Amino acid sequence: RSAKTNPNLVGLTSRRSTRCRFSRNLLGGQRQFEERADEELKRKAGERTNRDGRGTMFCCKANSADDRATDPGPLPEPEEFEPNKPRMKQMVIIGDVTTSTARIWAKVPNVGAYVMCLSTAKFKGGGQSGDLAGMKGLEVAEYLSGQEGLVMEAKTFDDPHILNGTFEFEGLEADTTYYYILATELGTTAEGKAAGDRVVVGSSTVYYFKTAKEHYDEVTFAAYSCHDPYSTKADEAVDGAWPQFAKVRNDIDLVLGGGDQVYVDSNELGITDMWIFLKDYRFKIRERFIKDGILDGDAFKDYITRLIRQYYMIYWNFPSLRSVMGRVPTYMMWDDHEIMDGWGSLNAKERVKKLKEKKGVWDLKDENILKSIQLTFEAAATVYGEFQHSHNPGPQYDPTTNPSDFIWDYSFNRGDYHFFLLDMRGHHDCERDSDLLLGSEQHERLKAWLDSLEGAQHAFILSPVPVVHWSTVVEYSEYFVSTLKDDLMDAWQHPTNHDEREKLFQEVFSASHKYDVAITFVSGDVHCCSAYTLSDSNFPNARVAHVTASPISRVPVTKYATKAFAKSGHIHRKLDNGKGKDVKTTVYQTYCFGKAGICNFSVIKARGKELDVTFHWPGKEKGSTETAKAELKWHE
């Protein structure tokens, strides 16, 4: 159903301007963003007023006559969310791949029995003139009998709200190309396919991936973050640098998704912000989920979980994105926008305020607001677990458990090239006394991984938020613009995180020096790109670099933001968790490259200690690519 046919859904397409990432607030891009959003708001409000006489639905005073007059209508089902935006119906992501195993994630169009099939040869009968699509009306195994190197895994999807899952393969051959198709078994009809067609993915287009090698002389991978195609234009999705990314997918060994793969808190230009949606429908939510002052947690969490799945299906409905993830092993880690802007950097009072910005907005007890926020976090973790973490290495997330108790960080390797992906959201807690960003137990796991690097060629640490990037002007701007608090407290550079950053530096430099291994940080988040090298006089043998690539499709910060990038020099810290005096550390950062105002991704090639970093972004001509190589140099 659409807003046109169902007036009760009109409110779902309204737009309001809200606070953007701190970089746009601080660096000049926010005014243009707000002007576009305000124009869109006026247009949408005018359309809605003409259509139903109600005007904007945002209410500032609970239970007022104005509230009743601007009632947005019945609470829509999650599947009715953003009714005019197309959803991804089917998709495959090549996840964790080793020399002998593969995790392959799939989204299927509807309930039924499906089979993921791998083969060391192209599937016979493919193409428009072949019979692969219909499989001659045979069972999958019968039709494919005799197919070279065939491996199959079957899965039944019986919940219409959970149409995704991970197929796990073992016993594969190392350094081998595997072609794949996703097909239905007899008795399952795939929605959207021609009558009789059984192959959901792979009948007319050849899909394949390659298993890992036993040994790597060099490794090449790409890194991206911040996918938000609805942040640039109100009525048009913009796929940013994904088309350029798709062009290099055959040249890389793997991909690191550094966070913000979706934006549930969109800031509302081209898609509804979930947290504003919750405020808009607060009375309907109260009527449906709160009885006798008690929140029905299970029902509320189920509703939000289904709602967040819609964001993923909308955000990932881009052919160039799917062509990358369906070809190259992709390793993902979440950041705040999969949950809430600044998640972990807001204390309990500030989290309540997030949904209670104006007096009486929610008309709920604070404990119910806090519970609803916690349940939304759990729902976000459930969907992140389904769509992203399920195809990462390590154990699967159990959605009946507290996400703060789960280990989201993980590691993997390509030969002697090692990777560790930090989780900066699941255990981020600004109300802790120490280790606010990672928590002490994650630091222990990182330390154990660093101590295992003897003999490694190169090691990479994904930190979703950069360890170095902005100058101290940005670090301390919270004291001038209080609304930046949560964004700035996300950062390693914030004074409250200086002790933890110093701990991280000591761990990393000590390992690099002791084991004679180069270590490179890979980051995103800040909607611009940069490259630095880091040196520490206490560890002369250490070799540490830092690469930030962001955004892949989110509206970037203004090109003038580079003026706020950190310059070369010693890093400073404030002692005693930011409360003490400012001191100069022994860590020296060298600025090597920086660019803003573009959507981008990085391609990183390591050969032993040597490192090549190339940034890619859309060129001036449609479909073209511009690149720049960072000239890395270390402080003597």
N, C-alpha and C positions, 0 to 999 in steps of 0.2 A: 504494500500500500504506500501511497505517496501523500505528501502534504496537499496535493491538488485534489485527491479523491477523498482524503480524510482530514477535515479541518482540525481535528484534535492534534495532528502531528505538525501543524504549522510552526509551533514554538521550537521544534527541534532544529529548525534551520535559522533561527535568529542568531545574530552576532553582536558581541559587545567587546570593546577593547579592554583588556586587562594587562597587568604588568608582564612584561616579557623578560627574557633572560637578562641578567644584570649587565651584560656587555652592551646590549642595545640601549638600556636605560642610561648607562654611563657614557657611552661613546657616540651618541648622536643619531643612531638609527631608529630610536624609539619614536621620535616625533613623526617620522614618515609612516611608520607602522601604525601608529594610533590614528593618523589622519585617514589612512586607507580603511582601517577598521571602523572608525566613526562614520565615514561615508557609507560603508556597507550597513552599519547599524541603522542609520536613518532610512536607507532605502528599504531594508527588510521591515523596519517598524512601519513605514508607510504602506508597504504591501499588506502587512498583516492588519493594519487599521482599516484599510479599504475593504479587506476581505471579510473581517469578522467584527470590526469595531472595537477590538480590545487593545490594540497598540502593544507596546512592549510588555513583557510578562515579568520583568524583574521587580520584585517588591522589597520595600525597605522597612515596612512596619508590619509585624505579624498580626494576622487575624483582623486586619482593617477592612473597611468597605472597599478600599482601592484594591486590596489583595483579592477579594472575592470577584471584583469587576475584571481583574486581569488574570483570572484563573486560566492556566494554560490548557486545561482539559484533563482527561483521564491520563494516568501514568501509563505511557506506552510500554509495550513489551520490548525487551532489548533488541529483538530482531527487527523492530520498526524504527530503530534509531537511524538518523540520517538516511531516510528512505530513498533519496534520489542519488545516493552515491553507490556506484557499482562495487560489488564484493568479489574478492578472489574466491573462485569456486573450487579449484583444485590447484595443487602446487606441490613440488618436491624440493626439499633442502638436503643437500649432501652434508651431513654433520661430521662427527669425529670419524676419521679414517686412519687406520694403522696399516701395518704390512699385511695383516691377515683378517682384519675386522672392519666393519662399516656400520655406522648408524645413519639411517636414511629416514627423514621425517616426511610425512605426507599429509596433506589436507585433501579430503575426499568430498565429492559434491553432495552425497546423501548417504543414509544408512545402507548397510549391506555388507557383503563379503568381498574383500579385495585381495589381490596378490601382487606383491612387488617382485619383479623378475629381473635377475642379473644374468648377463651372458658375456663371455669373452669375445663374441662375434656379434656383428649387427644382426638384429632380428629379421628373419626372413618374412617376406610378405608385407613389408612396410610401404609407405607411400599411398597416394590416393588410389592407385590402380591395384594395390595388393589386397590380400585377405586377412592381414594381421588384425585390423580394426574389429572385424566380426568374429575372427577365430573359427570360422566355418561352423559356428554353433556348438563347438566342442568345449569340454572343460579345459581350463588353462594348461594344466599339466599335459593333457593328451595332445593339444594342438602344438605345444612347444617341445614335444618329445623329439630327441635328436638334435636340439639346439646346442651348439658348442658351449661347454663350460657353464651350463645352466645352473643357477641357484635360485630358489624361490622361498619367500616367506609370506604366509597368509595372515590376515587380520580381519576380524569382524567388527564393524562399527555399528553399535545398536542404539546409541544415544544421539538423537538429532541435534543436541546442543554441543556434543563433543565429537566433531568430525575430523579429528586429527590424531595422529599417533606415530610412533617411531618403530620402524622395522630394523631388527638387529641381525647382522650377518656375521658368521664366523667361517674360518677355513678358506679364506680368499688367498689368492696368489699375490705376492709383493710386486710392486712396480708394474701393475697390469691394468690396462684399460677395460673397464666394465661398462657395457651398454645396459640400459635399463628401461623397463616399461612398467606402468601401473595399470592393472587390468581388473575388471570385475569377474567374479565367478558367475556361472549360470544361475539365473534367478535374481540377480541384482541388475537393475537398469540404472545407468548413470544419468542423472539429470543434465540436460543441456547437450547431450550427445545425440547424434543421429540414431534412428531406430536400428537396433541390432549392433551398434558399435559397442565394443567391450573394453577397448583400450582407452583409459582416461588420460594418460600421459605417455607419449612416445609412439603414436601410430604414424603420424605424418612427419614429425620432426625427430631427428636422432638425438637422444640424450645419453650422456656418458660421464664417467668420472674415472679417476685413476687412484689406485691404492698407493700407500707410501712405499718408499724405497728402503732397503736395509741400510744404505749408507748415502750420505749427502755431502758432496764437496762444497756445495753452496745451497742456500735456500732463498726463495723469493716469495714474498707474501704482500698482500694489500691490506690496508687498514682504513676503516671509515667509522663515522659516528653521526648521530643527529639526522635521522630520516624523518622529515616532516614536509611532505609535498603540498600541504594545505596552508602554509605560512606566508606565501608570497602573494597570491591572488585570491580574491574572495570566491570567484566562480570558476576557477580553473586549477587543476592539479599540476604541479611543476615537478618533474622528476630529477631536477638538478643535474648531478654528475653521473647518475646511473648509466645513461647511454655510453658515456666515455669509459666507465668502469667495465661495461660488457665487452668492450673492444679488447681489453687486456686479459680477459678471464682465462684464455688458453696459455698465458705466459707466466702464471703464478701457481705456487704450490698449495696455498691456503689463504683464507681470509679471516681477519679479526674484526668482528663487529663490536665496537667499543662503547655501546650504550645508546640509549634513546632511539631504539629501533622503531618505536612508535611514540606518539605524544598523546597520552590520555588527557593531559592538561595542556590543551593546544594554544591557549591564549586567544582563541576564537577569532580567526580571520576567515578561514575557509571551512572549518569543521567545529562542531560543538565541543567545548571544554567540559569534560566529565564533571569536574567539581562545581562548575557553574550550573550544569544540568541538575546536579543534586540539590543545589540551592533553589533553582527555579521550581523544581517539583517537590519542595520540602514538605508541603502540606499533604500532597498525595502520598509521599513516602511515609509520612507519619500515619496517615489513615490506613495504609496497607500493611505496614510492618511494625507498628507500635500499638500494643494493646495494654490498657491499664498501666501506661507509663513504662512498659517493659518492651525493649526492642527484640523482635524475633530474629536473632542473629543468623540462623541457618538460612532462612528465607531471604533475608537481605543480602547475605553473602552470595547466594546463588544468583540473585538478580544482577548484582554488580559483576560477578564472574562472567555471566552471559553478555553483559554490556561491553566489557573490556574485550571479549573475543571479537566483537564487531569492529573495534578499532584496528585490530591486527588484520582482519580480512579486508578492510578498506585500505589501510596503509600499505599492505603488501601486494596490492592489485596493480602492479606495474611490470610489464614484460621484461624490461632491462634488468630490474631487480631480481626477478625470478630466474632470468637466464644466468646470472652470476651465481646465485645460491644453489641452483640446480646443476651446476657444473663443477664448482670448486668446494672442497671441504671448508665449511664455514663454522667458526667458533665464536660464540656470542657471550656477552655479559651485559646485564642491565645497568641503567643509571636511573636518575630520579624521575624522568618523564614517563617511564613505564608505570610509575606510581603516583607521585605528586612532586611538583617543583620544590626542590630543596629538601626532599625526604631525608630525615635524620638530623637536619639542621634546625628543626623547630622543636621547642620544648612543648610540654602538654598544653600550657596556656596559649601558645602561639598556634598549635594545631586546632584548638577549639576556635580561635579567632579566624582561622582559615575559612571556616564555614559559618562564621558569625560576625562577618565584617561590619555589619550594621546592627544596631540594637534590635533585638527581638527577631532577627531574620529567621532563625530555625525554630524558635519557640520550643526548644528542647532543653532538658537538663544537660549540663556539661558532660556528665558521665555517659549519657546516651550519644552525645556528639563524639566523644573520645572513642566509644565502642564502635560507632559506625565508621570512624576513620581507621581503626585497627582492622575491622572486618574488610574494609576496602583494600587495605594493604595486603591482607591475606588473599583476597580475590585477585589482586594484581600479581601476587606471587604464584597463585595457581595457574594463571594464564601464561605468565612468563615461563613457568615450568613446562607447560604444554608446548608452546610455540617456539621457545628458544632453548631452555636448559635441557630439555629431554634429549636433544641430539648432541649435547656436549659430553665430554668424558665424565665418568664418575656415576654415583648413584642418582636415581630419579627422585624428584621431590614428591612427598606424600602430602596432598592438599589438606589432610585432616590434622596436620601438625602446624606448630607456630613457625613461620618462615624465619624468624630471628634465631631459631635453634638449628637451622639447617646450614650445612656447609655449601655455599654457592661457589666459592673460589675453587679453582682446579688448575691442573698442569698437564702438559703433554709434550711430546718431542718429535722432531724429525731428525733421526740419526743423532748426531752430537749437537744439534741445535734445540735448545730447550725454551719452553714457554710457560709462563705463570700468569693467569688472569685473576686479578684482584677483584673482590666484591666490595664496593664502596657504598652499598645501600642496605643489604640485609642485616648488617651489624653496625651500621652508622647510628650513633646515639650521642647527641650533643649534651645530654644530661649525665653522661658518664664522667668520672673524674680524670680518666686518661684514655689514650688510644681511641679517641672519639670516632675516627673514620673507619678503622679496620677491626677494632677489638683486639684484645691481647692474644686470643687463641689463633686468630688469623695471622698475626705477626709471628707466632710460633711456627705455624705451617710454612710461612714464607721463609723463615730462617732455616728450617729443616731443608727446604728445597734449595736454598742458596748453598747450604753445606754439602749438597749432593752434586755440585757443578764441577768437581775435579775431572779434568779431561774433556770438558765441554768446549765446543768451538765458539759459541756465542749464545747468550741468554737474553730473553725478551720478557719484560714485565708489562702487562697491560694494566694501566691505571686509568679508569674511565675519566677521572678529572686530572688535569695535568699537575705534575709535581713542580714544574717551572713553566712559566709563560708570561703572566702579567707582571707589571712593575709594582713597586710598593704603593704607588698612587692608587692603584686599583685595590690592593690588599687592604688598605686602610680607609677606603671610601665609605664603608659602612657607617663610620662615625659622622659622615656628612649627609648620607642618604640612608635612612634607617630601613627602608623597604628592601634594601639589597642584602640584608643580614643573612637570610637563608642561603642565597646563592654564594656569598662570600665564605660562609662557614663550611660550604662544601669543599673548599679549596685547601690544598696542602699549605698554601701560602698564608692562610688566615692565621693571625697570632695565636688563636686557641689551639691550632694544630701544629705549631712550630716544634714543640717537644716531640710529637709523633713523627714529624718529617725528619727531625734530626736522628731519631731512632732508625728510620728507614734508610737514610743516607749512610749511617754507620754500618748497617747490615749489608747494604749493596756494595759500598766501596770496599769493605773488608773482604767480601767474597771475591770481588773482581781482582783485588790485589793478591789475595792468597792463592787463588786457583788460576791466575793469569788468563781470565776469561773476560771478554767484552760483554757488557750488559747494557741493553738499550730499553728505556721506557717508551711505551707507545700509549698515546692518549687521544682524547677527543674533547667533547663538551662545550668548548668555548666559541664555536662558530667562526673560527679562523684557523690558519695553520702556521706552524713554526717548527724550527729545528734548533736545538742547542747541544753543546757538549758540556760535560761536567768533570771537574778535576778536584782532587783533594790532596793537599800537601802532605797529609798524614799517610796517604796511600799512593805513593808515586807510581806503582805498577798498575793501578786501576785505570780502566778505560770505560767511561760511562757516557751515553748519549741520551737524548730525549727528542721524540718526534710526536707532534700533535697534528692530527688531520680532522677537520670539522668545518662545516657540516657537509654531508653528502647531498642533502636536498632542502634542509631547513633554510629559511632566509638568513643570509650571512650578516655579520656585523659590517658596518661601514668600512670602506677601504682605508679610512684614516685611523682605524683602530690600531694599526701598527705603531702609532706614536705612543701607545700605552703598553707595548710589549717590553718585557724586561731587557735591559741592556747588559752588555758584558760587565762582569764585576763579581765581587764576593757576595754571597747570599747572607742576609742578616736574619736574625731571629730574636724574638722577645722571650726571655727566660720565664720560668714558672708558668707554663701554659698561657703565655701571652700577657701575664700580669707584671712581669719583671722588666728589667732594663733591656734595652736593645743592644745586641752584641753582633760583631762580625764573625761569621763562621769560617771554617777552613775550606768550605766548598766554593769553588769558583765556577760561575756559569759563563759560557761563551756563546753569544748570539751568532747564529750561522745563517738563518733564513727566516723570513716572516712575510706573510701575505694575508690580506683580508679583503672582504667584499666579493668573495667567490665561493661557490660550492666546490668541494674538492675531496680527494682521497689521496693516500700516499701508497707508493709501491716501494718496498724496502727489500734490498738484496744484501745478504750477508755471505761473505766468503771468509771463513775464519774470523779474525778480528775486524777485517775490512767491512765497511758499511757504505752502501749507496742508497740515498734517499731521493726519490723523485716525486714531486707533487703533480697531480693531474687535475685539470678543471676545464669546463666547457669553453671553447674558443668563441670568437666573435661571429664566425660563420656557423650557421645551424649544423649541428652534428660534428663539428670539428673539436679538436682537443689541443689545449696548450699545456706545456709542461715546464717545470723548472727543477733543476737538480740542486740540492742543498750542498754547499761546499763546507764539509765538516772540518773543523780545526780545533785542536785542544790547547788549552792554556799551558804554557811551559812553567 
